Amino acid sequence: MALSLQQKQNEVQHAQGREGLSVFRRVLCSVVFLIICGLLFAAGSLAHAQSTFGSVRGNVQDASGSAIPDAKIVLHSTDENTERTVDTDSSGGFIFENVKAGKYSLRAHRDGFADTVVSGISVEARQDLRLETTLNVAAQMTTVEVSGAGDQINTENGTISDSKTNIEMTQLPLNNRATTTSPLGALGLSPNVQTDSSGNIALGGASSSMVNFSVDGISSANVRQNGALQDAYPSQEGIAAVKVTAFNNSAEFSQVGDVTFTTKNGTSQYHGSVFEYLQNQALDADPYGSRGKAPKKFNTFGFSLSGPIVIPHLYDGHSKTFFFADYEGNRRRTAVFQQYVVPTAADRSGNLSDIGGPTIPSTQISQTAKALLAYYPLPNVAGATNQTQSINYQNFQATPARTDGADIRVDQTISSKQSVYARFSRKNITTDFANLFLPDDSDSIHNRSLLISHTYTITPKLLNEFRYGFTNVTTNVNFLIQGSTALSQLDLTGVDISQHPLTHAFPTFNFSAGTPFPVIGRDKAGVTQSKTTQFSDNLTYSFGKHTVKGGIDIRRVRYFDLESFAPQFASDDFGAFIFQPSYGNAQGDQFTGNAFGDFLEGAPTTLYFAVSSPDVGGTATQYSFFAQDEFQVNSRLTLSYGLRWQILPGFQEDGGNLANFDQRNNSIVVPDALAGYLASQNITSSNVAFQQSFNACPSGTAAGSTVHGLPCTGYITASQDGLPQSLRQTYKGDFQPRIAIAYRPFNDTRTVVRAGFGIYTMTNLGPLSFNNSGNPTSNLHTYSNSNSAGPNTPQIIFPNTAPATSGVTFGGGGLDQGVDPNFRDPQSNQWNVTVERQLTNATSLRASLRWHAHLPAEHHRGS
């Protein structure tokens, strides 16, 4: 028997040698075909995606260690009662690609041998699972069963990652459900995760913008901010697992780090769950300085149900059609503890002796001050009602919130070669945020996401995976007071709100210099959006000892946001009024000598106004192509190598509402569409002021010519400057090679030496575009106040908000921010060497040497 097996093995090897070149050519043709398809598809609403499937691979040998070719390997899904079959190759190797995460058993059969069944196999998302199978010569036993199989460590490539199951995410004492329904809190279980002071999540030393977040392979990145969307995720009850990859992703994946959530699928048996999480203030300590506990009652509740879809007498989907559905609700009744110093009744009437100020006659107290002080509460702390040297006001400000989310997933086995699944998630959140002494924000967040995935086993060695999906999040920040109403109520005149007549906001007043009183105000409120539509197609071909994968992923991304120049220009169009004890260093450079006294009189020291652009939105389509090969050199060594190429064009702003500076010709550059946009929105005046701020050259005048007594700056369109409408060249050199090895020194799955190297490009999203947006349609004003005719005779006094006369100023301005027109996408180099040993079924030991170098964005020569 051994001799015939060896002869068979030699014959196959000779045949493989003759056919290897032909097969490789076919693979290359397939990859080229995929790239061509990707370019054709790019005209539509397409986007980036990635596979969440894993693989099961291994070798079959006899008791002496000799390879057994042509053995039949059957992978059985115990969840869905479906099967896939492959034959071992000449070296006894087998591989199942595109394996859905779940529970499996594996049967190995070869005539003359007893069958071996490996049960209790668990495949996680993106896991490459190796199983070594031994067949014994048939005797009295016809089947040998092995339980609990599967390697606990990665023995296939240089990737450093870890996974957490649903049980670990929901049962370990993380307490993340005490604050949110987002599963991002469970990432604290991963040793590779770091969170910065702003709450951004980073991996393995990379910045937060170099981490990709996805659910079932569909991106959940925040297009405007980079990083992760907070709540665009299914219920934790519906998440099967999360995989966190910190080092050496393969060419299939774009970023240095990757966080992949996978959702649960239905099985051939019905299952369900019901849960309730309650947290209250019973065991909380009193907030510092308070005389009671902060109110808190937090309820998270829901259910899940899964199983086959069965319609009695019409359809039985026990082995074909499965569903998983869940609902999660959240009700939060909490409060923010506030403690401040507020003006006393005496302060409001003009007696400022308790803060070291003068007495302001009641006849000099402005209507603006009287109206604003109506928003400030009176002291309520016993013993502090007549002085302002310590906290005299305390309050628990209610901030209720409500969340309702639901998810549905349906899996369909079309045939032994084809399967498809679809998931839709919906989550609505309403929450209040406390504004100091003003009405609370009442915000609403709508999260919607969709995935459709189709897998086709064209032949046992050729598989195709298609994915389409979107993630859309709309946030509506609702502030009760309309800005125009606030200006009228506060008796302020002369404020230009022509570009935001209906926006809700409240002017900012800051008289804290030398006083204990807090600032009051609210910047513009409105709608923000992050939208990603995605498409990908991957083709996998196995031949000999090679598994070659190639594919495309294309991303259509869009953001919409408020244009703001805060914090310096707090409240933007509606004004920021700053009060100081003095406006200069000379004697007499003061009004009342006290910031709160100046406020009572209505004499601000400095006034900031930003006639800001209409709200901005940008759209871009980004392309990625990759090819990689996993080469099983022998039973001990696996070599993985590949190349990724990305094209990341800049965002095109709605209406061409952006501007940039090109130092090559000393010119401000704007998109061709801007002129029409200005006319359609009737906002030409802001653009005129923008051009005046840098002394724009009249049409036909060369940059640098003297105009208005100053050298002028060019003002040209993108076409005139030879730039794309995004105002920056598209860098086409983002090639990213990846290579990794995995060496199993003892020819088992318990010890491995891994190493890898890769170059990664940061996918620039909204922040880079937002730098330039709104520049040509915004106009900033700063006014400084001073005495006009003796002590305490301010030039600007409420209700006026500007000098009596102000002429046109040419020059002296500048772009708030800009981007090099020849910007090169930043990259990072990364490598690691790792030795890992599985000690027990639940314990492993790992030692790694890791290196990470960020390559900053550079200038490149434009094409």
Disulfide bonds with the S-S distance in Angstrom:
Cys697-Cys712 1.95
